[in-house]
Amino acid sequence: MAKYSKSAGKDVKRALERRKAGKLKSGKGGKGGTVKSRAQAIAIGLSEARAKGKKVPKRKTAKRKTAAKRKR
């Protein structure tokens, strides 16, 4: 079973093409600077695919260090 749908891959490809053309912006509403990093462009493409409801795995979140907080 595939983790990503074909249409999600197309969204990522589109984001990479926008980055190459210098049209891909970062930040909420595209108000940040232009994206230079390939990895950031992929992340934006996946995020857009998630927003459209396409088949993309959930975003991995950082694990909290609750045990370290309890010791204090």
PDB file of N, CA, C, O and CB in Angstrom:
ATOM      1  N   MET A   1       0.843  -1.189   0.000  1.00  0.00           N
ATOM      2  CA  MET A   1       0.000   0.000   0.000  1.00  0.00           C
ATOM      3  C   MET A   1       0.884   1.247   0.000  1.00  0.00           C
ATOM      4  O   MET A   1       1.836   1.344   0.775  1.00  0.00           O
ATOM      5  CB  MET A   1      -0.957   0.001   1.226  1.00  0.00           C
ATOM      6  N   ALA A   2       0.569   2.171  -0.852  1.00  0.00           N
ATOM      7  CA  ALA A   2       1.373   3.388  -0.970  1.00  0.00           C
ATOM      8  C   ALA A   2       1.104   4.330   0.198  1.00  0.00           C
ATOM      9  O   ALA A   2      -0.024   4.444   0.678  1.00  0.00           O
ATOM     10  CB  ALA A   2       1.083   4.098  -2.300  1.00  0.00           C
ATOM     11  N   LYS A   3       2.167   5.007   0.646  1.00  0.00           N
ATOM     12  CA  LYS A   3       2.023   5.989   1.731  1.00  0.00           C
ATOM     13  C   LYS A   3       1.451   7.297   1.204  1.00  0.00           C
ATOM     14  O   LYS A   3       0.676   7.970   1.884  1.00  0.00           O
ATOM     15  CB  LYS A   3       3.379   6.245   2.415  1.00  0.00           C
ATOM     16  N   TYR A   4       1.846   7.648  -0.023  1.00  0.00           N
ATOM     17  CA  TYR A   4       1.427   8.919  -0.617  1.00  0.00           C
ATOM     18  C   TYR A   4       0.597   8.660  -1.868  1.00  0.00           C
ATOM     19  O   TYR A   4       0.872   7.723  -2.618  1.00  0.00           O
ATOM     20  CB  TYR A   4       2.655   9.799  -0.955  1.00  0.00           C
ATOM     21  N   SER A   5      -0.413   9.487  -2.091  1.00  0.00           N
ATOM     22  CA  SER A   5      -1.198   9.365  -3.318  1.00  0.00           C
ATOM     23  C   SER A   5      -0.420   9.990  -4.473  1.00  0.00           C
ATOM     24  O   SER A   5       0.486  10.796  -4.257  1.00  0.00           O
ATOM     25  CB  SER A   5      -2.593  10.042  -3.160  1.00  0.00           C
ATOM     26  N   LYS A   6      -0.779   9.615  -5.701  1.00  0.00           N
ATOM     27  CA  LYS A   6      -0.101  10.170  -6.869  1.00  0.00           C
ATOM     28  C   LYS A   6      -0.320  11.674  -6.954  1.00  0.00           C
ATOM     29  O   LYS A   6       0.583  12.422  -7.329  1.00  0.00           O
ATOM     30  CB  LYS A   6      -0.594   9.489  -8.152  1.00  0.00           C
ATOM     31  N   SER A   7      -1.520  12.108  -6.606  1.00  0.00           N
ATOM     32  CA  SER A   7      -1.819  13.539  -6.689  1.00  0.00           C
ATOM     33  C   SER A   7      -1.034  14.337  -5.650  1.00  0.00           C
ATOM     34  O   SER A   7      -0.739  15.511  -5.872  1.00  0.00           O
ATOM     35  CB  SER A   7      -3.319  13.778  -6.503  1.00  0.00           C
ATOM     36  N   ALA A   8      -0.687  13.708  -4.506  1.00  0.00           N
ATOM     37  CA  ALA A   8       0.146  14.380  -3.505  1.00  0.00           C
ATOM     38  C   ALA A   8       1.548  14.581  -4.071  1.00  0.00           C
ATOM     39  O   ALA A   8       2.171  15.618  -3.841  1.00  0.00           O
ATOM     40  CB  ALA A   8       0.199  13.561  -2.179  1.00  0.00           C
ATOM     41  N   GLY A   9       2.041  13.597  -4.804  1.00  0.00           N
ATOM     42  CA  GLY A   9       3.341  13.699  -5.466  1.00  0.00           C
ATOM     43  C   GLY A   9       3.358  14.822  -6.487  1.00  0.00           C
ATOM     44  O   GLY A   9       4.367  15.506  -6.659  1.00  0.00           O
ATOM     45  N   LYS A  10       2.231  15.006  -7.163  1.00  0.00           N
ATOM     46  CA  LYS A  10       2.126  16.089  -8.147  1.00  0.00           C
ATOM     47  C   LYS A  10       2.170  17.452  -7.465  1.00  0.00           C
ATOM     48  O   LYS A  10       2.740  18.404  -7.998  1.00  0.00           O
ATOM     49  CB  LYS A  10       0.830  15.952  -8.965  1.00  0.00           C
ATOM     50  N   ASP A  11       1.562  17.538  -6.276  1.00  0.00           N
ATOM     51  CA  ASP A  11       1.595  18.794  -5.518  1.00  0.00           C
ATOM     52  C   ASP A  11       3.022  19.141  -5.107  1.00  0.00           C
ATOM     53  O   ASP A  11       3.427  20.302  -5.158  1.00  0.00           O
ATOM     54  CB  ASP A  11       0.694  18.699  -4.273  1.00  0.00           C
ATOM     55  N   VAL A  12       3.779  18.123  -4.700  1.00  0.00           N
ATOM     56  CA  VAL A  12       5.174  18.338  -4.305  1.00  0.00           C
ATOM     57  C   VAL A  12       5.990  18.771  -5.523  1.00  0.00           C
ATOM     58  O   VAL A  12       6.815  19.681  -5.441  1.00  0.00           O
ATOM     59  CB  VAL A  12       5.778  17.049  -3.672  1.00  0.00           C
ATOM     60  N   LYS A  13       5.749  18.109  -6.645  1.00  0.00           N
ATOM     61  CA  LYS A  13       6.459  18.447  -7.881  1.00  0.00           C
ATOM     62  C   LYS A  13       6.173  19.896  -8.283  1.00  0.00           C
ATOM     63  O   LYS A  13       7.072  20.622  -8.707  1.00  0.00           O
ATOM     64  CB  LYS A  13       6.054  17.483  -9.021  1.00  0.00           C
ATOM     65  N   ARG A  14       4.935  20.297  -8.147  1.00  0.00           N
ATOM     66  CA  ARG A  14       4.528  21.663  -8.487  1.00  0.00           C
ATOM     67  C   ARG A  14       5.244  22.677  -7.574  1.00  0.00           C
ATOM     68  O   ARG A  14       5.685  23.732  -8.028  1.00  0.00           O
ATOM     69  CB  ARG A  14       2.982  21.816  -8.364  1.00  0.00           C
ATOM     70  N   ALA A  15       5.349  22.334  -6.282  1.00  0.00           N
ATOM     71  CA  ALA A  15       6.041  23.217  -5.337  1.00  0.00           C
ATOM     72  C   ALA A  15       7.523  23.338  -5.684  1.00  0.00           C
ATOM     73  O   ALA A  15       8.101  24.420  -5.575  1.00  0.00           O
ATOM     74  CB  ALA A  15       5.878  22.696  -3.900  1.00  0.00           C
ATOM     75  N   LEU A  16       8.138  22.234  -6.101  1.00  0.00           N
ATOM     76  CA  LEU A  16       9.549  22.260  -6.487  1.00  0.00           C
ATOM     77  C   LEU A  16       9.759  23.120  -7.731  1.00  0.00           C
ATOM     78  O   LEU A  16      10.759  23.830  -7.840  1.00  0.00           O
ATOM     79  CB  LEU A  16      10.062  20.834  -6.738  1.00  0.00           C
ATOM     80  N   GLU A  17       8.814  23.052  -8.665  1.00  0.00           N
ATOM     81  CA  GLU A  17       8.905  23.869  -9.876  1.00  0.00           C
ATOM     82  C   GLU A  17       8.751  25.353  -9.549  1.00  0.00           C
ATOM     83  O   GLU A  17       9.414  26.202 -10.145  1.00  0.00           O
ATOM     84  CB  GLU A  17       7.837  23.439 -10.893  1.00  0.00           C
ATOM     85  N   ARG A  18       7.862  25.658  -8.590  1.00  0.00           N
ATOM     86  CA  ARG A  18       7.687  27.058  -8.165  1.00  0.00           C
ATOM     87  C   ARG A  18       8.951  27.581  -7.484  1.00  0.00           C
ATOM     88  O   ARG A  18       9.323  28.743  -7.651  1.00  0.00           O
ATOM     89  CB  ARG A  18       6.478  27.189  -7.208  1.00  0.00           C
ATOM     90  N   ARG A  19       9.613  26.696  -6.703  1.00  0.00           N
ATOM     91  CA  ARG A  19      10.866  27.096  -6.049  1.00  0.00           C
ATOM     92  C   ARG A  19      11.925  27.414  -7.089  1.00  0.00           C
ATOM     93  O   ARG A  19      12.641  28.410  -6.980  1.00  0.00           O
ATOM     94  CB  ARG A  19      11.369  25.989  -5.101  1.00  0.00           C
ATOM     95  N   LYS A  20      12.017  26.558  -8.098  1.00  0.00           N
ATOM     96  CA  LYS A  20      13.023  26.745  -9.142  1.00  0.00           C
ATOM     97  C   LYS A  20      12.791  28.049  -9.906  1.00  0.00           C
ATOM     98  O   LYS A  20      13.740  28.711 -10.325  1.00  0.00           O
ATOM     99  CB  LYS A  20      13.009  25.557 -10.113  1.00  0.00           C
ATOM    100  N   ALA A  21      11.522  28.409 -10.079  1.00  0.00           N
ATOM    101  CA  ALA A  21      11.177  29.646 -10.775  1.00  0.00           C
ATOM    102  C   ALA A  21      11.286  30.871  -9.863  1.00  0.00           C
ATOM    103  O   ALA A  21      11.174  32.006 -10.326  1.00  0.00           O
ATOM    104  CB  ALA A  21       9.768  29.547 -11.339  1.00  0.00           C
ATOM    105  N   GLY A  22      11.506  30.633  -8.555  1.00  0.00           N
ATOM    106  CA  GLY A  22      11.630  31.730  -7.604  1.00  0.00           C
ATOM    107  C   GLY A  22      10.295  32.292  -7.159  1.00  0.00           C
ATOM    108  O   GLY A  22      10.228  33.422  -6.674  1.00  0.00           O
ATOM    109  N   LYS A  23       9.215  31.507  -7.319  1.00  0.00           N
ATOM    110  CA  LYS A  23       7.866  31.972  -6.985  1.00  0.00           C
ATOM    111  C   LYS A  23       7.353  31.409  -5.659  1.00  0.00           C
ATOM    112  O   LYS A  23       6.316  31.846  -5.158  1.00  0.00           O
ATOM    113  CB  LYS A  23       6.909  31.597  -8.093  1.00  0.00           C
ATOM    114  N   LEU A  24       8.077  30.440  -5.091  1.00  0.00           N
ATOM    115  CA  LEU A  24       7.619  29.794  -3.856  1.00  0.00           C
ATOM    116  C   LEU A  24       8.006  30.631  -2.647  1.00  0.00           C
ATOM    117  O   LEU A  24       9.181  30.935  -2.442  1.00  0.00           O
ATOM    118  CB  LEU A  24       8.206  28.373  -3.731  1.00  0.00           C
ATOM    119  N   LYS A  25       7.013  30.999  -1.848  1.00  0.00           N
ATOM    120  CA  LYS A  25       7.235  31.832  -0.665  1.00  0.00           C
ATOM    121  C   LYS A  25       6.980  31.010   0.586  1.00  0.00           C
ATOM    122  O   LYS A  25       6.172  30.082   0.571  1.00  0.00           O
ATOM    123  CB  LYS A  25       6.326  33.086  -0.686  1.00  0.00           C
ATOM    124  N   SER A  26       7.671  31.351   1.676  1.00  0.00           N
ATOM    125  CA  SER A  26       7.473  30.659   2.943  1.00  0.00           C
ATOM    126  C   SER A  26       6.616  31.516   3.851  1.00  0.00           C
ATOM    127  O   SER A  26       6.393  32.697   3.583  1.00  0.00           O
ATOM    128  CB  SER A  26       8.823  30.331   3.615  1.00  0.00           C
ATOM    129  N   GLY A  27       6.140  30.918   4.921  1.00  0.00           N
ATOM    130  CA  GLY A  27       5.376  31.667   5.915  1.00  0.00           C
ATOM    131  C   GLY A  27       3.889  31.664   5.627  1.00  0.00           C
ATOM    132  O   GLY A  27       3.444  31.253   4.556  1.00  0.00           O
ATOM    133  N   LYS A  28       3.135  32.129   6.600  1.00  0.00           N
ATOM    134  CA  LYS A  28       1.673  32.139   6.512  1.00  0.00           C
ATOM    135  C   LYS A  28       1.216  33.110   5.419  1.00  0.00           C
ATOM    136  O   LYS A  28       1.548  34.295   5.450  1.00  0.00           O
ATOM    137  CB  LYS A  28       1.048  32.527   7.876  1.00  0.00           C
ATOM    138  N   GLY A  29       0.472  32.608   4.484  1.00  0.00           N
ATOM    139  CA  GLY A  29      -0.026  33.432   3.391  1.00  0.00           C
ATOM    140  C   GLY A  29       1.057  33.821   2.398  1.00  0.00           C
ATOM    141  O   GLY A  29       0.854  34.724   1.586  1.00  0.00           O
ATOM    142  N   GLY A  30       2.210  33.152   2.450  1.00  0.00           N
ATOM    143  CA  GLY A  30       3.297  33.448   1.520  1.00  0.00           C
ATOM    144  C   GLY A  30       3.935  34.809   1.745  1.00  0.00           C
ATOM    145  O   GLY A  30       4.475  35.410   0.817  1.00  0.00           O
ATOM    146  N   LYS A  31       3.869  35.299   2.995  1.00  0.00           N
ATOM    147  CA  LYS A  31       4.402  36.628   3.288  1.00  0.00           C
ATOM    148  C   LYS A  31       5.882  36.602   3.655  1.00  0.00           C
ATOM    149  O   LYS A  31       6.497  37.653   3.835  1.00  0.00           O
ATOM    150  CB  LYS A  31       3.617  37.258   4.411  1.00  0.00           C
ATOM    151  N   GLY A  32       6.456  35.406   3.764  1.00  0.00           N
ATOM    152  CA  GLY A  32       7.878  35.308   4.079  1.00  0.00           C
ATOM    153  C   GLY A  32       8.715  35.478   2.831  1.00  0.00           C
ATOM    154  O   GLY A  32       8.215  35.890   1.785  1.00  0.00           O
ATOM    155  N   GLY A  33       9.995  35.157   2.947  1.00  0.00           N
ATOM    156  CA  GLY A  33      10.899  35.289   1.812  1.00  0.00           C
ATOM    157  C   GLY A  33      10.761  34.129   0.846  1.00  0.00           C
ATOM    158  O   GLY A  33       9.995  33.196   1.090  1.00  0.00           O
ATOM    159  N   THR A  34      11.494  34.185  -0.238  1.00  0.00           N
ATOM    160  CA  THR A  34      11.459  33.097  -1.212  1.00  0.00           C
ATOM    161  C   THR A  34      12.202  31.893  -0.645  1.00  0.00           C
ATOM    162  O   THR A  34      13.187  32.035   0.079  1.00  0.00           O
ATOM    163  CB  THR A  34      12.081  33.539  -2.568  1.00  0.00           C
ATOM    164  N   VAL A  35      11.716  30.718  -0.985  1.00  0.00           N
ATOM    165  CA  VAL A  35      12.289  29.469  -0.493  1.00  0.00           C
ATOM    166  C   VAL A  35      13.498  29.113  -1.339  1.00  0.00           C
ATOM    167  O   VAL A  35      13.409  29.089  -2.567  1.00  0.00           O
ATOM    168  CB  VAL A  35      11.242  28.324  -0.517  1.00  0.00           C
ATOM    169  N   LYS A  36      14.628  28.834  -0.699  1.00  0.00           N
ATOM    170  CA  LYS A  36      15.859  28.441  -1.397  1.00  0.00           C
ATOM    171  C   LYS A  36      16.102  26.934  -1.263  1.00  0.00           C
ATOM    172  O   LYS A  36      16.668  26.306  -2.159  1.00  0.00           O
ATOM    173  CB  LYS A  36      17.071  29.228  -0.839  1.00  0.00           C
ATOM    174  N   SER A  37      15.668  26.362  -0.135  1.00  0.00           N
ATOM    175  CA  SER A  37      15.960  24.974   0.197  1.00  0.00           C
ATOM    176  C   SER A  37      15.004  24.006  -0.488  1.00  0.00           C
ATOM    177  O   SER A  37      13.790  24.211  -0.501  1.00  0.00           O
ATOM    178  CB  SER A  37      15.901  24.779   1.694  1.00  0.00           C
ATOM    179  N   ARG A  38      15.576  22.943  -1.058  1.00  0.00           N
ATOM    180  CA  ARG A  38      14.777  21.891  -1.701  1.00  0.00           C
ATOM    181  C   ARG A  38      13.910  21.179  -0.656  1.00  0.00           C
ATOM    182  O   ARG A  38      12.744  20.879  -0.910  1.00  0.00           O
ATOM    183  CB  ARG A  38      15.699  20.867  -2.433  1.00  0.00           C
ATOM    184  N   ALA A  39      14.486  20.913   0.519  1.00  0.00           N
ATOM    185  CA  ALA A  39      13.754  20.213   1.578  1.00  0.00           C
ATOM    186  C   ALA A  39      12.563  21.032   2.051  1.00  0.00           C
ATOM    187  O   ALA A  39      11.500  20.477   2.328  1.00  0.00           O
ATOM    188  CB  ALA A  39      14.680  19.905   2.760  1.00  0.00           C
ATOM    189  N   GLN A  40      12.731  22.342   2.145  1.00  0.00           N
ATOM    190  CA  GLN A  40      11.634  23.208   2.567  1.00  0.00           C
ATOM    191  C   GLN A  40      10.541  23.235   1.501  1.00  0.00           C
ATOM    192  O   GLN A  40       9.357  23.288   1.832  1.00  0.00           O
ATOM    193  CB  GLN A  40      12.147  24.636   2.847  1.00  0.00           C
ATOM    194  N   ALA A  41      10.926  23.198   0.230  1.00  0.00           N
ATOM    195  CA  ALA A  41       9.947  23.177  -0.861  1.00  0.00           C
ATOM    196  C   ALA A  41       9.116  21.898  -0.814  1.00  0.00           C
ATOM    197  O   ALA A  41       7.907  21.929  -1.046  1.00  0.00           O
ATOM    198  CB  ALA A  41      10.654  23.302  -2.225  1.00  0.00           C
ATOM    199  N   ILE A  42       9.764  20.775  -0.516  1.00  0.00           N
ATOM    200  CA  ILE A  42       9.057  19.493  -0.400  1.00  0.00           C
ATOM    201  C   ILE A  42       8.081  19.546   0.765  1.00  0.00           C
ATOM    202  O   ILE A  42       6.945  19.087   0.650  1.00  0.00           O
ATOM    203  CB  ILE A  42      10.056  18.323  -0.213  1.00  0.00           C
ATOM    204  N   ALA A  43       8.524  20.107   1.887  1.00  0.00           N
ATOM    205  CA  ALA A  43       7.662  20.221   3.070  1.00  0.00           C
ATOM    206  C   ALA A  43       6.444  21.080   2.777  1.00  0.00           C
ATOM    207  O   ALA A  43       5.342  20.766   3.229  1.00  0.00           O
ATOM    208  CB  ALA A  43       8.442  20.809   4.250  1.00  0.00           C
ATOM    209  N   ILE A  44       6.627  22.161   2.026  1.00  0.00           N
ATOM    210  CA  ILE A  44       5.506  23.029   1.666  1.00  0.00           C
ATOM    211  C   ILE A  44       4.541  22.294   0.748  1.00  0.00           C
ATOM    212  O   ILE A  44       3.326  22.415   0.902  1.00  0.00           O
ATOM    213  CB  ILE A  44       6.010  24.317   0.990  1.00  0.00           C
ATOM    214  N   GLY A  45       5.070  21.533  -0.208  1.00  0.00           N
ATOM    215  CA  GLY A  45       4.228  20.749  -1.121  1.00  0.00           C
ATOM    216  C   GLY A  45       3.397  19.718  -0.379  1.00  0.00           C
ATOM    217  O   GLY A  45       2.217  19.536  -0.677  1.00  0.00           O
ATOM    218  N   LEU A  46       4.010  19.041   0.592  1.00  0.00           N
ATOM    219  CA  LEU A  46       3.289  18.044   1.389  1.00  0.00           C
ATOM    220  C   LEU A  46       2.227  18.707   2.256  1.00  0.00           C
ATOM    221  O   LEU A  46       1.131  18.173   2.431  1.00  0.00           O
ATOM    222  CB  LEU A  46       4.265  17.249   2.269  1.00  0.00           C
ATOM    223  N   SER A  47       2.559  19.867   2.792  1.00  0.00           N
ATOM    224  CA  SER A  47       1.614  20.606   3.621  1.00  0.00           C
ATOM    225  C   SER A  47       0.394  21.034   2.804  1.00  0.00           C
ATOM    226  O   SER A  47      -0.737  20.959   3.286  1.00  0.00           O
ATOM    227  CB  SER A  47       2.296  21.833   4.245  1.00  0.00           C
ATOM    228  N   GLU A  48       0.624  21.479   1.577  1.00  0.00           N
ATOM    229  CA  GLU A  48      -0.470  21.871   0.694  1.00  0.00           C
ATOM    230  C   GLU A  48      -1.339  20.662   0.346  1.00  0.00           C
ATOM    231  O   GLU A  48      -2.563  20.772   0.272  1.00  0.00           O
ATOM    232  CB  GLU A  48       0.081  22.521  -0.589  1.00  0.00           C
ATOM    233  N   ALA A  49      -0.698  19.502   0.132  1.00  0.00           N
ATOM    234  CA  ALA A  49      -1.436  18.278  -0.173  1.00  0.00           C
ATOM    235  C   ALA A  49      -2.307  17.867   1.017  1.00  0.00           C
ATOM    236  O   ALA A  49      -3.446  17.437   0.834  1.00  0.00           O
ATOM    237  CB  ALA A  49      -0.463  17.138  -0.546  1.00  0.00           C
ATOM    238  N   ARG A  50      -1.771  17.998   2.238  1.00  0.00           N
ATOM    239  CA  ARG A  50      -2.547  17.689   3.450  1.00  0.00           C
ATOM    240  C   ARG A  50      -3.760  18.600   3.555  1.00  0.00           C
ATOM    241  O   ARG A  50      -4.854  18.154   3.903  1.00  0.00           O
ATOM    242  CB  ARG A  50      -1.670  17.829   4.712  1.00  0.00           C
ATOM    243  N   ALA A  51      -3.562  19.876   3.254  1.00  0.00           N
ATOM    244  CA  ALA A  51      -4.647  20.853   3.351  1.00  0.00           C
ATOM    245  C   ALA A  51      -5.774  20.523   2.367  1.00  0.00           C
ATOM    246  O   ALA A  51      -6.943  20.806   2.627  1.00  0.00           O
ATOM    247  CB  ALA A  51      -4.111  22.273   3.088  1.00  0.00           C
ATOM    248  N   LYS A  52      -5.403  19.920   1.236  1.00  0.00           N
ATOM    249  CA  LYS A  52      -6.405  19.532   0.236  1.00  0.00           C
ATOM    250  C   LYS A  52      -7.065  18.196   0.582  1.00  0.00           C
ATOM    251  O   LYS A  52      -8.015  17.780  -0.081  1.00  0.00           O
ATOM    252  CB  LYS A  52      -5.761  19.447  -1.149  1.00  0.00           C
ATOM    253  N   GLY A  53      -6.557  17.522   1.628  1.00  0.00           N
ATOM    254  CA  GLY A  53      -7.145  16.252   2.059  1.00  0.00           C
ATOM    255  C   GLY A  53      -6.633  15.043   1.304  1.00  0.00           C
ATOM    256  O   GLY A  53      -7.298  14.008   1.264  1.00  0.00           O
ATOM    257  N   LYS A  54      -5.462  15.162   0.707  1.00  0.00           N
ATOM    258  CA  LYS A  54      -4.894  14.043  -0.050  1.00  0.00           C
ATOM    259  C   LYS A  54      -4.191  13.070   0.888  1.00  0.00           C
ATOM    260  O   LYS A  54      -3.937  13.382   2.052  1.00  0.00           O
ATOM    261  CB  LYS A  54      -3.910  14.554  -1.124  1.00  0.00           C
ATOM    262  N   LYS A  55      -3.880  11.888   0.366  1.00  0.00           N
ATOM    263  CA  LYS A  55      -3.294  10.840   1.193  1.00  0.00           C
ATOM    264  C   LYS A  55      -1.809  11.101   1.429  1.00  0.00           C
ATOM    265  O   LYS A  55      -0.965  10.824   0.576  1.00  0.00           O
ATOM    266  CB  LYS A  55      -3.495   9.469   0.540  1.00  0.00           C
ATOM    267  N   VAL A  56      -1.516  11.637   2.606  1.00  0.00           N
ATOM    268  CA  VAL A  56      -0.148  11.948   3.022  1.00  0.00           C
ATOM    269  C   VAL A  56      -0.047  11.571   4.496  1.00  0.00           C
ATOM    270  O   VAL A  56      -0.961  11.872   5.264  1.00  0.00           O
ATOM    271  CB  VAL A  56       0.215  13.479   2.781  1.00  0.00           C
ATOM    272  N   PRO A  57       1.058  10.909   4.919  1.00  0.00           N
ATOM    273  CA  PRO A  57       1.196  10.578   6.339  1.00  0.00           C
ATOM    274  C   PRO A  57       1.183  11.827   7.207  1.00  0.00           C
ATOM    275  O   PRO A  57       1.528  12.916   6.749  1.00  0.00           O
ATOM    276  CB  PRO A  57       2.481   9.796   6.579  1.00  0.00           C
ATOM    277  N   LYS A  58       0.782  11.662   8.462  1.00  0.00           N
ATOM    278  CA  LYS A  58       0.748  12.790   9.390  1.00  0.00           C
ATOM    279  C   LYS A  58       2.149  13.319   9.622  1.00  0.00           C
ATOM    280  O   LYS A  58       3.129  12.581   9.517  1.00  0.00           O
ATOM    281  CB  LYS A  58       0.104  12.383  10.724  1.00  0.00           C
ATOM    282  N   ARG A  59       2.236  14.594   9.934  1.00  0.00           N
ATOM    283  CA  ARG A  59       3.511  15.239  10.200  1.00  0.00           C
ATOM    284  C   ARG A  59       4.098  14.691  11.489  1.00  0.00           C
ATOM    285  O   ARG A  59       3.385  14.527  12.480  1.00  0.00           O
ATOM    286  CB  ARG A  59       3.348  16.768  10.281  1.00  0.00           C
ATOM    287  N   LYS A  60       5.399  14.405  11.481  1.00  0.00           N
ATOM    288  CA  LYS A  60       6.062  13.915  12.690  1.00  0.00           C
ATOM    289  C   LYS A  60       6.329  15.092  13.610  1.00  0.00           C
ATOM    290  O   LYS A  60       6.868  16.113  13.183  1.00  0.00           O
ATOM    291  CB  LYS A  60       7.387  13.169  12.347  1.00  0.00           C
ATOM    292  N   THR A  61       5.952  14.950  14.870  1.00  0.00           N
ATOM    293  CA  THR A  61       6.171  16.024  15.842  1.00  0.00           C
ATOM    294  C   THR A  61       7.333  15.664  16.756  1.00  0.00           C
ATOM    295  O   THR A  61       7.638  14.488  16.956  1.00  0.00           O
ATOM    296  CB  THR A  61       4.891  16.287  16.674  1.00  0.00           C
ATOM    297  N   ALA A  62       7.962  16.661  17.293  1.00  0.00           N
ATOM    298  CA  ALA A  62       9.084  16.453  18.213  1.00  0.00           C
ATOM    299  C   ALA A  62       8.563  15.878  19.522  1.00  0.00           C
ATOM    300  O   ALA A  62       7.521  16.302  20.021  1.00  0.00           O
ATOM    301  CB  ALA A  62       9.853  17.781  18.468  1.00  0.00           C
ATOM    302  N   LYS A  63       9.285  14.914  20.076  1.00  0.00           N
ATOM    303  CA  LYS A  63       8.879  14.310  21.344  1.00  0.00           C
ATOM    304  C   LYS A  63       9.246  15.237  22.487  1.00  0.00           C
ATOM    305  O   LYS A  63      10.352  15.776  22.531  1.00  0.00           O
ATOM    306  CB  LYS A  63       9.538  12.926  21.537  1.00  0.00           C
ATOM    307  N   ARG A  64       8.325  15.418  23.399  1.00  0.00           N
ATOM    308  CA  ARG A  64       8.579  16.289  24.551  1.00  0.00           C
ATOM    309  C   ARG A  64       9.345  15.535  25.622  1.00  0.00           C
ATOM    310  O   ARG A  64       9.182  14.326  25.790  1.00  0.00           O
ATOM    311  CB  ARG A  64       7.258  16.835  25.127  1.00  0.00           C
ATOM    312  N   LYS A  65      10.157  16.242  26.321  1.00  0.00           N
ATOM    313  CA  LYS A  65      10.949  15.632  27.394  1.00  0.00           C
ATOM    314  C   LYS A  65      10.241  15.863  28.714  1.00  0.00           C
ATOM    315  O   LYS A  65      10.686  16.670  29.529  1.00  0.00           O
ATOM    316  CB  LYS A  65      12.395  16.213  27.435  1.00  0.00           C
ATOM    317  N   THR A  66       9.129  15.150  28.929  1.00  0.00           N
ATOM    318  CA  THR A  66       8.342  15.342  30.148  1.00  0.00           C
ATOM    319  C   THR A  66       9.048  14.740  31.357  1.00  0.00           C
ATOM    320  O   THR A  66       8.910  15.244  32.472  1.00  0.00           O
ATOM    321  CB  THR A  66       6.949  14.721  29.991  1.00  0.00           C
ATOM    322  N   ALA A  67       9.801  13.672  31.144  1.00  0.00           N
ATOM    323  CA  ALA A  67      10.502  13.033  32.264  1.00  0.00           C
ATOM    324  C   ALA A  67      11.529  13.990  32.879  1.00  0.00           C
ATOM    325  O   ALA A  67      11.701  14.036  34.097  1.00  0.00           O
ATOM    326  CB  ALA A  67      11.198  11.734  31.794  1.00  0.00           C
ATOM    327  N   ALA A  68      12.197  14.741  32.024  1.00  0.00           N
ATOM    328  CA  ALA A  68      13.199  15.699  32.518  1.00  0.00           C
ATOM    329  C   ALA A  68      12.537  16.831  33.302  1.00  0.00           C
ATOM    330  O   ALA A  68      13.115  17.350  34.257  1.00  0.00           O
ATOM    331  CB  ALA A  68      14.015  16.278  31.344  1.00  0.00           C
ATOM    332  N   LYS A  69      11.342  17.209  32.901  1.00  0.00           N
ATOM    333  CA  LYS A  69      10.623  18.280  33.601  1.00  0.00           C
ATOM    334  C   LYS A  69      10.151  17.816  34.980  1.00  0.00           C
ATOM    335  O   LYS A  69      10.115  18.606  35.923  1.00  0.00           O
ATOM    336  CB  LYS A  69       9.420  18.754  32.766  1.00  0.00           C
ATOM    337  N   ARG A  70       9.794  16.552  35.095  1.00  0.00           N
ATOM    338  CA  ARG A  70       9.279  16.011  36.367  1.00  0.00           C
ATOM    339  C   ARG A  70      10.372  15.968  37.436  1.00  0.00           C
ATOM    340  O   ARG A  70      10.080  16.107  38.623  1.00  0.00           O
ATOM    341  CB  ARG A  70       8.699  14.596  36.154  1.00  0.00           C
ATOM    342  N   LYS A  71      11.609  15.778  37.032  1.00  0.00           N
ATOM    343  CA  LYS A  71      12.720  15.656  37.969  1.00  0.00           C
ATOM    344  C   LYS A  71      13.017  16.978  38.685  1.00  0.00           C
ATOM    345  O   LYS A  71      13.587  16.980  39.776  1.00  0.00           O
ATOM    346  CB  LYS A  71      13.964  15.173  37.238  1.00  0.00           C
ATOM    347  N   ARG A  72      12.638  18.080  38.083  1.00  0.00           N
ATOM    348  CA  ARG A  72      12.948  19.393  38.670  1.00  0.00           C
ATOM    349  C   ARG A  72      12.122  19.716  39.874  1.00  0.00           C
ATOM    350  O   ARG A  72      12.280  20.785  40.463  1.00  0.00           O
ATOM    351  CB  ARG A  72      12.761  20.466  37.662  1.00  0.00           C
TER     352      ARG A  72
END
